[in-house]
Each structure stands twice: as C-alpha cells, then as structure tokens.
Amino acid sequence: ALPVARFPYHTELSHDYGYCARAQGKYQAYAALAFQNNNTLSPTAVERLGVEAGLDSAALATCLTSDKPKTYREKVRQLAETLDIKSVPAVFLNNEQINPPDNVEGWKEVLGLN
C-alpha cells in the first residue's frame, strides 16, 4: 500500500503499524480496523487500533523504532514510481494502468465480456 499525504492526517504511521502488525502475524486484524477507520488515522487513533488488533506493545515499539517500516515504505514508493502509479487502487490491464470502471457493466466492457 502507498502512504497517503493528505489532510487531516498522513497515513505513514498507519502503514508503519501495518508493517509491524504483519511481523506479529496480525496484519489482517490491523488492516481491517484501519480501513474501517480511514477517516480518523490520527496518531492517537492509530495507537488505539493497534491495541484493538491485539498487537504486542513491546514488539510494536521495537519495530516502530527500527528502520524496517521506513525502508519498506521507501521500496513501495520506488516501485510505484517505477510503475508510474499515480493513484490507488491501481489497476493494470495488459501491462498498462487503467482507470477502474465504476460498475460491473464497465468491467465487462473493459474485459471484453459483453
């Protein structure tokens, strides 16, 4: 996932929590909560989501203070730049990025299923 720089909160901290949640085998639990609460990803809210997802606080603190989450985010950013991804979700068809259709009929047309 690509971090988002937007008002009112950047999502980098949430991405770092997601990275560290994956290291604890709890990514799905954390990600589900983060997506449900994507309009309120303040640092306090992200910390609360980590608790709700059952993340081990000591392991989380160790992970968050390491370079691993930042290094991972940078690799994702570089990959997105290489693929010329300008928005998420990014959809590719025949190795070209396309605008995802808004409905099933649109998908049928793009995929030639009509």
Secondary structure, DSSP 8 states (H G I E B T S, - for coil): ------SS--SHHHHHHHHHHHHTT-HHHHHHHHHHTTT---HHHHHHHHHHTT--HHHHHHHHHSSHHHHHHHHHHHHHHHTT--SSS-EEETTEEE---SSHHHHHHHTT--
